[in-house]
Amino acid sequence: MSDQHHYAAVNSVIEAYLLGLYHADSKILSDVFHPDARYVNTHDGEYMNHSMQEYFTIIDQRTSPASVGESRAENILSIDLGGSRMAFAKLTMTMFGREYLDFLTLTYDHLGWRIMSKVFTYIPKQQEQ
């Protein structure tokens, strides 16, 4: 597989990830996260480090941005390939009044491209004056 194909495959995983977050859909997210992946929140005072099972429980209890009519606001800032089996993506999104910054590490194995770790933080979105 060429770098161009790897890049496109990683981009597809990220697009599905963003869709899964927008709809708070753990089924979509389970298709893009590796079963051994970790979910880490680094926001000051709110550190979390969860397994996928723990993370999907949180997702299943969450109100989705789609269900309350929020517009999708996200941006893939970069995707870097580390050969044919490793990638890193940096992205931003706005949900529920917060600006999120996600660092995703992806790996390629018998499952295809999957997110192996999600490390993120957020800041409250500035209120419009």
C-alpha angles and dihedrals in degrees: 000000000000125000088253091058092046090049092050092048092050090047090053091052090051093048090052089047091054091047090050091052093047091053095034086232114161091187092062090043093049088059092057103038121076110239089242094049125128131221113210127182112196098180110136110269094004104077113164131172112185139174117233092259090056092044094050090052088056091048092049090055095046126101106237122235087230093058092057095044099252114162117241110255114177140132132195101218098184146347118200123188119213096197122297099315107042136053140169126209131189118198143161133212139171120225132158095352096311132110107219128201114198128191110196124190113199131193133194120223140128088313092055121234112350136165108256097181138013115196115176149160135187144201127209110261113250112257113242112247 
